[in-house]
Amino acid sequence: MEVAIITGASKGLGASVAKLFLESGINVVGISRTDNAKLYQYAKENNTNYHFIACDLSEKASIQRACDRLDEMLFKETLSQIFLINNAGLVDPIERAENIDMDDLMKQVHVNTVAPMILTNHFLKKASEHHVRLLTAIVTSGAAEKPKYGWSVYCSTKASMNMYTQTVAIEQADTEHAIIAFSPGVMDTGMQETIRSSSQGAFQDVESFRALKENNELRDAEIIGGVLVDILMDDNMENGKIYDIREYI
Ligand SMILES: NC(=O)c1ccc[n+]([C@@H]2O[C@H](COP(=O)([O-])OP(=O)(O)OC[C@H]3O[C@@H](n4cnc5c(N)ncnc54)[C@H](OP(=O)(O)O)[C@@H]3O)[C@@H](O)[C@H]2O)c1
């Protein structure tokens, strides 16, 4: 049995990736604060299972409870492979660095970097103990390599996830596990709505992002999700690689 654990499966890219795994015959566990009723429907249509774990990824105790629940659920003799998709992310607060509230900053760092590291570390250990293969993807961004005015925390957290991916990949080189990062490009999701609602003072590029929507240049999350799922299913997936959607579309 294979299972995909997907953070932020409630909407956007995460919901699309969850749907695609279910359609491929793989059970999915979604981790986010809110649920998505459609995923139960897709599971039923494809004779698979969707399970939701309510979790606030900005809180350590909530992540710990989710890990405990997953350990109970998953590690049975039939489990052969886990896909761990660290997808949940926060782009806000979008603001000049000196105006960012400390609590907002900590929340963004926790969701974008601390939670993916805790989950990946946890399942590397558990999967090794149970002789189960773990394929991990971390959803990163072009902002990891390109500074954007008003996005100091977002750019820094995504850059840190690229380095985490490359470092863990070296450590896992002699194991059956593998880890990649995936940069999805601009997609038509709630995150882009948040970006478009920024003020010019907080985010100098806001007009160009509004134009992406007006000119229909934002990509469909389901198409992007399909590329990520294909990469993860490919026997030649390259451990430690930062995959970029521009290589595919
Ligand atoms: N959209 C783009 O153009 C774009 C571009 C480059 C990279 N990305 C990256 O792609 C990934 C997916 O983005 P998206 O566009 O699909 O975003 P989205 O539509 O805003 O969805 C974000 C997901 O993250 C979850 N999430 C946020 N805060 C959370 C928390 N505290 N605890 C648990 N879950 C939380 C949300 O679930 P709940 O609200 O239910 O908790 C939701 O499912 C992110 O890592 C993002 O940085 C997006």
The ligand as a Gaussian input file, in Angstrom:
#p B3LYP/6-31G(d) Opt

LIG

0 1
 N        0.210000      30.375000      -6.081000
 C        1.375000      30.686000      -6.625000
 O        1.447000      31.445000      -7.612000
 C        2.636000      30.075000      -6.058000
 C        3.838000      30.398000      -6.687000
 C        5.021000      29.823000      -6.208000
 C        4.980000      28.953000      -5.123000
 N        3.770000      28.681000      -4.534000
 C        3.781000      27.751000      -3.393000
 O        2.852000      26.705000      -3.644000
 C        2.340000      26.194000      -2.408000
 C        0.823000      26.126000      -2.469000
 O        0.352000      27.450000      -2.640000
 P       -1.133000      27.780000      -3.111000
 O       -0.993000      28.825000      -4.138000
 O       -1.871000      26.543000      -3.396000
 O       -1.687000      28.476000      -1.777000
 P       -3.148000      28.617000      -1.177000
 O       -4.178000      28.424000      -2.215000
 O       -3.110000      29.869000      -0.383000
 O       -3.238000      27.354000      -0.190000
 C       -2.386000      27.306000       0.924000
 C       -2.609000      25.999000       1.682000
 O       -1.785000      26.051000       2.855000
 C       -2.562000      25.722000       3.987000
 N       -2.122000      26.455000       5.178000
 C       -1.855000      27.779000       5.286000
 N       -1.576000      28.080000       6.565000
 C       -1.664000      26.911000       7.281000
 C       -1.506000      26.570000       8.650000
 N       -1.196000      27.499000       9.574000
 N       -1.673000      25.289000       9.018000
 C       -2.026000      24.345000       8.107000
 N       -2.182000      24.604000       6.789000
 C       -2.016000      25.880000       6.391000
 C       -3.993000      26.148000       3.621000
 O       -4.933000      25.355000       4.350000
 P       -5.939000      25.912000       5.479000
 O       -6.227000      27.352000       5.175000
 O       -7.122000      25.000000       5.345000
 O       -5.203000      25.705000       6.754000
 C       -4.053000      25.822000       2.129000
 O       -4.475000      24.502000       1.915000
 C        2.884000      27.112000      -1.316000
 O        3.995000      26.510000      -0.685000
 C        3.326000      28.346000      -2.082000
 O        4.347000      29.053000      -1.421000
 C        2.620000      29.212000      -4.968000

